[in-house]
Amino acid sequence: MSTQRLSYEIAPLDDESRIQRAREFAATLSKRRTVRHFDSKPVAWEVIEAALEAACSAPSGANQQPWRFVAVEDPAVKKRIREAAEAEEREFYSHRASDEWLDALRPLGTDAEKPFLETAPWLIAIFVERFGTGPDGKKQKRYYPDESVGISTGLLIASLHLAGLATLTHTPSPMKFLNDILGRPRDLERPFLLLVVGHPAPGCTVPDITRLPASTTVMYMRA
């Protein structure tokens, strides 16, 4: 069965305008940094809602849109998430992580304590829908779900940064406790990551690290 087609146009721009927009966007995103110290100052839910709408505009395999977001502001739920995440993190730092992995993390100053999970005004739990339900009620496989959710998450982070907010991608392992706390079906959905959202704490600092120059990560094969 064919899908109805719609006409599609992009507002016309000259090359100079396109280059300017692209450079301005790149310059804005280049200032984005991962933050681990958050202020408890509230963030209006409308900001979160708009950023999630942008995230849901992402392309996805077979247009199946396998992302599921749970935005958490409730302090009691955030407390439960923190307690469960720190339990997994203590196991990670004490037993699961190799010395090489711990050495790689050391410059970032991370440890098993995650107070930001309660301090930040919002947590956004992101799930990959591994299976959906078809018209016949049977399980339906999702195609390229991880890639699709990854793209959507990137749009979400960019949108929140453009809105003047800080974020932290938090990935305690394993994360199945998120299914239980947030009431998401374990047989259909898998936690992808936990995005911490809010304002940087007063006096917040970030590690003095650099990104690889584009010359080492981008190749061109121009005509």
C-alpha positions as CSV (number, residue, x, y, z in Angstrom):
1,M,0.0,0.0,0.0
2,S,1.5,3.3,-1.1
3,T,1.9,6.3,1.2
4,Q,0.4,9.6,0.2
5,R,3.1,12.1,-1.0
6,L,3.4,15.7,0.1
7,S,5.3,18.5,-1.6
8,Y,8.5,19.5,0.3
9,E,10.4,22.7,0.0
10,I,13.1,24.4,2.0
11,A,13.3,28.2,2.2
12,P,15.6,29.4,-0.5
13,L,19.0,30.8,0.7
14,D,22.1,31.9,-1.2
15,D,25.4,30.2,-0.5
16,E,26.6,33.0,1.7
17,S,23.6,32.8,4.0
18,R,23.9,29.0,4.2
19,I,27.6,29.2,5.1
20,Q,26.8,31.8,7.7
21,R,24.0,29.8,9.3
22,A,26.1,26.6,9.3
23,R,29.1,28.4,10.9
24,E,26.9,30.1,13.5
25,F,25.3,26.8,14.5
26,A,28.8,25.1,14.7
27,A,30.1,27.9,16.8
28,T,27.2,27.7,19.2
29,L,27.5,23.9,19.6
30,S,31.2,24.1,20.0
31,K,30.5,25.8,23.4
32,R,28.5,22.9,24.6
33,R,30.2,21.0,27.5
34,T,29.1,18.2,29.7
35,V,28.2,19.5,33.2
36,R,28.3,17.5,36.4
37,H,27.3,20.2,38.9
38,F,23.8,21.5,38.5
39,D,21.7,24.3,40.1
40,S,18.3,23.3,41.5
41,K,16.7,26.3,39.8
42,P,13.5,25.1,38.0
43,V,13.2,24.8,34.3
44,A,9.8,25.4,32.7
45,W,8.3,22.2,31.4
46,E,7.5,24.0,28.1
47,V,11.2,24.2,27.4
48,I,11.6,20.4,27.9
49,E,8.4,19.8,25.8
50,A,9.7,21.9,22.9
51,A,13.2,20.2,23.0
52,L,11.5,16.8,23.0
53,E,9.4,17.8,20.0
54,A,12.6,18.6,18.1
55,A,14.0,15.2,19.2
56,C,10.9,13.4,17.8
57,S,11.5,15.0,14.4
58,A,14.6,12.8,13.9
59,P,14.8,10.3,11.0
60,S,14.4,6.7,11.9
61,G,14.6,3.2,10.3
62,A,11.4,2.6,8.3
63,N,10.0,5.6,10.1
64,Q,9.2,3.5,13.1
65,Q,10.3,6.2,15.6
66,P,11.6,3.8,18.2
67,W,12.4,6.4,20.8
68,R,10.5,6.6,24.1
69,F,11.2,9.5,26.5
70,V,10.2,9.8,30.1
71,A,10.8,13.4,31.5
72,V,11.0,13.3,35.3
73,E,10.6,16.3,37.6
74,D,9.1,14.6,40.6
75,P,11.7,14.7,43.5
76,A,10.6,11.3,44.9
77,V,11.1,9.6,41.5
78,K,14.5,11.3,41.0
79,K,15.6,10.1,44.5
80,R,14.7,6.5,43.6
81,I,16.6,6.8,40.3
82,R,19.7,8.2,42.1
83,E,19.7,5.4,44.7
84,A,19.4,2.7,42.0
85,A,22.0,4.4,39.8
86,E,24.6,4.8,42.6
87,A,24.2,1.2,43.6
88,E,25.2,0.2,40.0
89,E,27.9,2.7,39.9
90,R,29.5,1.5,43.2
91,E,29.6,-2.0,41.6
92,F,31.2,-0.5,38.5
93,Y,33.9,1.4,40.2
94,S,34.7,-1.3,42.7
95,H,34.4,-4.5,40.6
96,R,33.3,-4.2,37.0
97,A,35.5,-1.5,35.5
98,S,39.0,-2.5,34.3
99,D,42.0,-0.5,35.5
100,E,42.4,0.9,31.9
101,W,38.8,2.1,32.0
102,L,39.2,3.8,35.4
103,D,42.4,5.4,34.1
104,A,40.5,6.9,31.2
105,L,37.8,8.3,33.5
106,R,40.2,9.7,36.1
107,P,40.8,13.1,34.3
108,L,37.1,13.7,34.2
109,G,36.8,13.4,38.0
110,T,33.9,11.0,38.0
111,D,33.0,8.6,40.8
112,A,30.0,6.5,42.1
113,E,28.3,9.5,43.8
114,K,25.7,11.1,41.5
115,P,24.0,14.0,43.4
116,F,23.1,15.7,40.2
117,L,20.4,13.1,39.7
118,E,18.5,14.8,42.5
119,T,19.8,18.3,42.2
120,A,19.0,18.9,38.5
121,P,15.4,19.9,37.8
122,W,14.8,17.4,35.1
123,L,15.9,13.9,34.2
124,I,15.0,12.5,30.8
125,A,15.1,8.8,30.6
126,I,15.6,7.6,27.0
127,F,14.5,4.2,25.9
128,V,14.9,2.2,22.7
129,E,11.7,0.4,21.6
130,R,13.1,-2.9,20.5
131,F,9.7,-4.3,19.5
132,G,6.4,-2.6,18.7
133,T,2.9,-4.0,18.1
134,G,1.7,-4.5,14.6
135,P,-1.9,-4.1,13.3
136,D,-2.5,-7.8,14.1
137,G,-1.4,-7.3,17.7
138,K,1.8,-9.3,17.3
139,K,5.3,-8.2,18.2
140,Q,6.8,-6.1,15.4
141,K,10.6,-5.8,15.0
142,R,12.1,-2.3,14.9
143,Y,14.8,-1.6,12.3
144,Y,18.0,0.3,13.2
145,P,16.5,1.3,16.6
146,D,19.9,2.2,18.3
147,E,20.9,4.4,15.3
148,S,17.5,6.1,15.2
149,V,17.5,6.8,19.0
150,G,21.1,8.0,18.9
151,I,20.2,10.6,16.2
152,S,17.1,11.7,18.2
153,T,19.2,12.1,21.3
154,G,21.7,14.3,19.5
155,L,18.9,16.6,18.4
156,L,17.6,16.7,21.9
157,I,20.9,17.7,23.4
158,A,21.4,20.3,20.7
159,S,18.0,21.8,21.3
160,L,18.5,22.0,25.1
161,H,21.9,23.7,24.5
162,L,20.3,26.2,22.2
163,A,17.7,26.9,24.9
164,G,20.6,27.8,27.3
165,L,20.6,24.7,29.4
166,A,23.3,22.3,30.4
167,T,23.1,18.5,30.0
168,L,24.9,15.4,31.1
169,T,24.6,12.0,29.4
170,H,24.6,9.5,32.2
171,T,24.8,5.7,31.5
172,P,24.9,3.6,34.6
173,S,25.3,-0.1,33.6
174,P,23.1,-2.0,33.7
175,M,20.1,0.4,33.6
176,K,17.2,-2.0,33.7
177,F,16.1,-0.3,37.0
178,L,14.8,2.5,34.9
179,N,12.2,0.2,33.4
180,D,11.0,-0.8,36.9
181,I,11.0,2.7,38.4
182,L,9.4,4.4,35.4
183,G,7.0,1.6,34.5
184,R,8.4,0.8,31.0
185,P,7.9,-2.8,29.6
186,R,11.2,-4.8,29.9
187,D,10.2,-7.1,27.0
188,L,9.7,-4.2,24.6
189,E,12.0,-1.3,25.7
190,R,15.7,-1.1,26.7
191,P,17.2,2.0,28.5
192,F,19.5,3.9,26.2
193,L,20.7,6.7,28.5
194,L,19.7,9.1,31.2
195,L,19.9,12.8,30.3
196,V,20.4,15.2,33.1
197,V,19.1,18.7,32.3
198,G,19.2,22.0,34.1
199,H,21.3,25.1,34.8
200,P,25.0,24.9,35.7
201,A,25.6,25.4,39.4
202,P,27.1,28.8,40.4
203,G,30.9,28.6,40.0
204,C,30.6,25.4,38.0
205,T,33.8,24.3,36.3
206,V,34.4,21.7,33.6
207,P,37.6,19.7,32.8
208,D,40.0,21.5,30.6
209,I,39.9,19.1,27.7
210,T,40.0,19.6,24.0
211,R,38.2,18.0,21.1
212,L,40.0,16.5,18.2
213,P,40.5,18.9,15.3
214,A,38.3,18.3,12.3
215,S,41.4,17.7,10.2
216,T,41.9,14.4,12.1
217,T,38.3,13.2,12.0
218,V,36.8,14.6,8.8
219,M,37.9,13.6,5.3
220,Y,36.8,15.2,2.0
221,M,36.6,13.7,-1.4
222,R,35.6,16.8,-3.4
223,A,35.0,16.9,-7.1
